[in-house]
Amino acid sequence: QMAEALGKLYGSEVFESYSAGTETKPEINQDAVRIIKDLYKVDMNETQKSKLLTDIPKADIVIKMGCNVVCPVLSANHIEDWGFDDP
C-alpha cells in the first residue's frame, strides 16, 4: 500500500501503481496511512482501498513482497519477489 502511494506520488507520469493482496480488509493499513501522511503529506485513505489481486489490471511489471503468503500465479513481463517480512 505504501509502494502504491509513493508510485502514484513520484511516478504517475511514467507508470501506474497498484497494490493488492490475497484477501481484503475493511480499510487499508492505518499505520501505513499515518506514516505516508507524516512523511509525504499524502492521505492514502483518499486514493486507495483494499483490493484483491483479481481486482487490478494485468501488469507489465510485478513486484511481490512475500510476507510468507502463498501468492497465486501472476502473469507479467517481469516479476520480482522482494520477500519482506510482514510488519
C-alpha positions in Angstrom: 0.0 0.0 0.0 2.9 2.4 0.8 4.5 1.5 -2.5 1.3 2.3 -4.4 1.1 5.7 -2.7 4.7 6.5 -3.5 4.4 5.3 -7.0 1.4 7.5 -7.6 3.2 10.4 -6.0 6.5 10.2 -7.8 5.9 8.1 -10.9 2.4 8.7 -12.1 3.7 10.3 -15.3 5.7 7.1 -16.2 3.7 4.2 -14.7 0.5 3.1 -12.9 0.9 1.8 -9.4 -1.4 -0.8 -7.7 -1.3 -2.8 -4.5 -3.4 -5.8 -3.8 -3.5 -8.9 -1.7 -5.0 -12.3 -1.3 -7.7 -11.0 1.0 -9.4 -7.7 1.5 -9.7 -5.7 4.8 -12.4 -3.2 5.8 -9.7 -0.5 5.4 -6.2 -0.1 4.3 -3.4 -0.3 6.9 -3.8 2.7 9.1 -0.1 2.6 10.2 0.9 2.9 6.6 -1.6 5.8 6.1 -0.2 7.6 9.1 3.5 7.2 8.1 2.8 8.3 4.5 0.8 11.3 5.7 3.5 12.3 8.2 6.4 11.9 5.7 4.8 12.9 2.4 1.6 14.8 3.3 -0.5 12.3 1.2 -3.7 10.8 2.6 -3.9 7.3 1.3 -7.5 7.0 2.6 -8.5 9.4 -0.2 -6.8 7.5 -3.1 -6.7 3.8 -2.1 -8.8 0.9 -0.9 -8.2 -2.7 0.0 -8.1 -4.7 -3.2 -7.7 -8.4 -4.3 -5.1 -9.4 -6.8 -8.0 -10.2 -9.2 -9.2 -6.5 -8.9 -6.2 -5.0 -10.6 -5.4 -4.9 -14.3 -2.8 -7.2 -15.9 0.7 -5.7 -15.2 3.9 -5.4 -17.2 6.0 -5.4 -14.1 5.0 -7.1 -10.8 6.9 -6.7 -7.5 5.8 -9.3 -4.9 6.5 -8.5 -1.3 6.4 -12.1 0.0 5.1 -11.8 3.6 5.0 -15.6 3.9 1.8 -15.8 1.9 1.4 -18.2 -1.0 0.7 -16.0 -3.9 -1.5 -17.1 -6.8 0.2 -17.1 -10.2 0.6 -13.6 -11.5 1.5 -13.1 -15.2 3.7 -10.2 -16.2 6.6 -9.5 -18.5 8.8 -9.1 -15.4 8.3 -10.4 -11.9 10.4 -9.8 -8.8 9.9 -11.1 -5.2 11.5 -8.8 -2.7 10.5 -11.1 0.2 10.0 -8.7 3.1 8.6 -9.9 6.4 5.1 -8.8 7.1 5.3 -6.0 9.7 
